[in-house]
Amino acid sequence: MALNIPSTRKPDGKPLQVYAHTCSISRSVSLRVYASTQPLNGKIADLQKGLILVIDGAEAVGEGTGFGLPVLVYSDETYFSGTSSVHVSQRDGGCIIRKEFTMDRVARNSFRNVTLENRAARTFIAHLSELYQKHRRFRLLTLKDLTGRMSIGKAFLEAASMGRVTVTYTVDESCITVKADFKSLEKRGLEKIFMLNEQGSRLFRKYDDSQGTELTDNKIGAWDKVGGEWACLKTLGGELGFRLWRVKNSVLRRGREFLEGSLDWVGLDYEIGRGNDVFEYAVDVLGV
């Protein structure tokens, strides 16, 4: 379905506020951004997303958060964004997208049970997924019922805003520079920040890194630290993928969860200390 997107050029050359924008990086691959919480996939339908990969016209994000999505961990709550504004300007070979995330949602009951905290639960979910793939014809208890009993179901409630995170995505051909500005946040009680970089797990099923590690599907892990200088997630045949680099004063983690009807994401996420006012990194889109 075509998007009704206004022009991103103003007579004075300033960025134009948009509701949605698609930036092409090759004949078949694009990046898309929304000011709304689209796409409305899975349990994070009410949350904002970062940049979404679009391949041959189809969004490939699954239940992932997209590239460059901030999450804040305070002493009493974990905050997400449900509201944003987007401004776009064109440049030769790409575009500059500025998205202001208002951090105004909290999770009930959990976030992927819970992506940012409970590694043991996440590993158990990965094990369930593997069992499901092996024995899908012999399910006596549906996974949807089982995950419901485990409190994986969640809602994201409106809350008093903890401020804004401004993320600028500079797209130059197949490289995305992500710069997140945290200076407008409430700092009291802030413990750590995550920048999530996730797409759909059905497409990106292979992991490798600069240390020679190669993993597929559930072997990628649930919330494991990346030790090398860079890490990649790719299609099984290696035709398409994305790479992130280790950045000073942060921890890079890899993860993948697929559970039919419930979980569908894979990503490389940064964990950042509270003392960072600005955090910058690059996402290389491979194979375009």
C-alpha positions in Angstrom: 0.0 0.0 0.0 1.4 3.4 -1.0 2.1 5.9 1.7 0.6 9.4 1.5 3.9 11.2 2.3 4.3 15.0 1.8 7.4 16.5 0.2 10.4 16.7 2.5 11.6 20.0 0.9 10.6 23.4 2.1 11.3 26.6 0.1 13.6 27.8 2.9 15.5 24.4 2.9 14.5 23.5 6.5 13.4 20.0 7.4 9.8 19.3 7.0 7.6 17.5 9.6 6.2 14.3 8.2 3.9 11.5 9.3 5.9 8.8 7.4 8.9 8.7 5.1 10.7 6.1 3.1 14.3 6.5 2.2 15.6 4.2 -0.6 19.1 2.8 -0.3 19.0 0.4 -3.2 16.5 -0.8 -5.8 15.1 -3.4 -3.4 15.9 -2.1 0.1 14.6 1.0 1.9 14.3 2.5 5.4 11.0 3.7 6.7 10.0 5.9 9.7 6.7 6.7 11.2 5.6 9.4 13.6 2.8 7.1 14.8 3.5 3.7 16.4 3.2 1.8 13.1 3.7 -0.9 12.2 1.1 -2.2 14.7 2.7 -5.6 15.1 2.5 -7.9 18.1 2.6 -6.8 21.7 4.5 -3.6 21.0 1.9 -2.2 18.7 1.4 0.8 21.0 5.1 1.7 21.1 7.2 3.9 18.8 9.7 2.3 16.5 13.0 3.4 15.0 14.0 2.9 11.3 12.3 -0.1 9.7 13.8 -2.2 6.9 11.6 -2.5 3.9 12.6 -5.2 1.4 10.9 -5.3 -2.0 8.1 -3.2 -0.6 7.4 -5.3 2.5 8.3 -4.2 6.0 10.7 -6.7 7.6 10.6 -5.6 11.2 8.3 -8.3 12.6 7.9 -7.4 16.3 11.3 -5.7 16.3 11.7 -2.1 17.4 13.6 -1.0 14.3 17.1 0.7 14.3 17.8 3.3 17.0 14.9 3.0 19.5 15.6 4.4 23.0 14.5 2.7 26.3 15.1 4.1 29.7 15.6 2.2 32.9 14.8 4.1 36.1 15.0 2.8 39.6 11.3 2.3 39.7 10.1 1.9 36.1 11.3 1.1 32.6 10.1 3.8 30.1 9.3 3.5 26.5 7.9 6.0 23.9 4.4 6.2 22.6 4.5 9.6 21.1 6.9 11.2 18.6 7.4 13.8 15.9 9.5 13.3 12.8 11.3 15.8 10.6 13.1 14.9 7.3 15.4 16.6 4.9 16.9 15.2 1.7 20.6 15.0 0.8 22.6 13.6 -2.1 22.7 9.8 -1.7 20.3 9.7 1.3 18.4 11.7 3.9 18.5 13.0 7.4 15.7 12.0 9.7 15.2 13.6 13.2 12.8 11.8 15.4 11.9 13.1 18.9 10.7 10.4 21.2 8.6 11.4 24.2 9.3 8.8 26.9 5.7 8.4 28.2 4.9 4.7 28.5 5.6 2.1 31.1 5.2 -1.7 30.7 2.6 -3.9 32.4 3.3 -6.7 33.0 6.6 -7.1 31.3 8.6 -6.3 28.1 9.5 -9.6 26.5 9.5 -11.1 30.0 11.7 -9.0 30.2 14.2 -8.1 27.4 16.2 -5.7 29.5 16.4 -7.5 32.8 15.4 -11.2 33.1 17.9 -13.2 31.1 16.9 -16.5 32.6 13.3 -16.1 31.5 14.4 -15.2 28.0 16.5 -18.3 27.8 13.6 -20.4 28.8 11.4 -18.8 26.1 14.1 -19.6 23.5 14.1 -23.2 24.7 10.3 -23.3 24.4 10.6 -22.0 20.9 13.1 -24.8 20.0 10.8 -27.4 21.4 7.9 -26.0 19.5 9.8 -26.2 16.2 10.7 -29.8 16.8 7.2 -30.9 18.0 4.8 -28.6 16.5 2.5 -31.4 15.4 2.1 -32.8 18.9 1.2 -29.7 21.0 -1.0 -30.7 23.9 -0.8 -27.1 25.3 -0.8 -24.2 22.9 2.2 -21.9 23.3 -0.2 -18.9 23.4 -1.8 -20.4 26.6 1.6 -21.2 28.0 3.1 -17.8 27.5 0.0 -16.2 28.9 0.6 -18.2 32.1 4.1 -16.9 32.2 3.0 -13.3 32.1 4.5 -12.6 28.7 1.4 -10.7 27.8 1.8 -7.0 28.4 0.3 -3.6 28.1 2.1 -0.2 27.8 0.3 2.4 29.9 0.5 6.1 29.5 2.6 7.8 32.2 4.0 11.2 33.1 6.7 11.9 30.5 10.4 11.6 31.6 11.4 13.9 28.9 12.5 13.5 25.2 15.2 11.6 23.4 16.1 13.2 20.1 17.5 10.6 17.6 19.0 11.8 14.3 19.4 9.1 11.6 21.8 10.2 8.8 21.4 7.8 5.9 24.3 7.8 3.4 23.8 5.0 0.9 24.0 1.8 3.0 25.3 3.3 6.2 23.1 4.8 8.9 24.7 7.0 11.5 22.5 7.1 14.7 23.0 9.9 17.1 20.9 10.0 20.3 20.6 13.1 22.5 19.6 12.4 26.1 20.0 16.0 27.5 16.3 16.6 27.7 15.6 13.7 30.1 14.8 13.7 33.8 18.0 12.3 35.3 16.9 11.6 38.8 16.6 7.8 39.2 17.9 7.1 35.7 20.1 4.0 35.9 20.8 3.0 32.3 19.7 3.5 28.7 19.3 1.0 25.9 19.4 1.8 22.2 17.6 -1.1 20.5 18.4 -2.2 16.9 16.0 -4.9 15.9 14.2 -6.3 12.9 12.2 -9.5 12.2 13.6 -12.9 13.3 12.1 -14.8 10.4 14.4 -13.1 7.9 17.7 -12.6 9.9 18.6 -16.0 11.2 22.4 -16.1 11.1 24.9 -14.3 13.5 28.6 -13.8 13.1 31.2 -11.5 14.6 34.8 -10.4 14.4 35.9 -13.2 16.7 34.7 -15.8 14.2 31.6 -16.8 16.1 28.8 -18.2 13.9 25.3 -19.0 15.2 21.9 -19.6 13.8 18.3 -19.2 15.0 17.9 -19.9 18.8 21.7 -20.4 19.2 22.1 -16.7 18.8 21.0 -16.4 22.4 18.6 -14.3 24.5 20.7 -11.4 25.9 24.3 -12.3 25.4 27.3 -9.9 25.3 29.2 -9.4 22.1 32.9 -9.6 22.7 34.3 -8.7 19.3 34.7 -5.4 17.5 31.7 -5.9 15.4 28.7 -8.2 15.0 26.4 -9.0 12.1 22.9 -10.5 11.6 22.2 -11.9 8.2 19.9 -14.0 6.2 20.8 -17.7 6.1 22.4 -17.3 2.7 24.1 -14.1 3.6 22.4 -12.1 0.9 21.3 -9.3 3.3 22.1 -8.2 6.8 23.2 -5.5 9.2 26.3 -4.9 11.2 27.0 -2.9 14.3 30.3 -2.0 16.0 31.3 -2.0 19.6 31.3 1.6 21.0 33.3 2.9 23.9 31.4 3.2 27.2 28.7 0.8 26.2 27.9 -2.9 26.1 26.7 -4.5 22.8 24.4 -7.5 23.2 22.8 -9.9 20.7 19.4 -11.6 20.9 16.8 -13.4 19.0 13.4 -14.7 20.0 10.9 -16.4 17.7 7.7 -18.0 19.1 4.9 -18.3 16.6 2.0 -16.0 17.4 3.9 -14.3 20.3 7.6 -13.3 19.6 9.4 -12.3 16.4 12.5 -10.1 16.8 16.3 -10.3 16.4 18.7 -7.5 17.2 22.0 -6.0 18.4 21.3 -3.7 21.3 23.5 -1.2 23.2 23.4 -0.9 27.0 24.6 2.6 28.0 25.4 4.2 31.3 23.4 7.1 32.7 26.3 9.5 32.3 26.0 9.7 28.5 24.3 12.9 27.2 25.0 11.8 23.6 25.5 8.4 22.1 26.5 7.8 18.5 27.0 4.7 16.4 26.7 3.3 12.9 24.5 0.6 11.4 25.9 -0.9 8.1 23.3 -2.4 5.9 25.0 -5.3 4.1 24.3 -6.8 0.7 22.5 -3.8 -0.9 
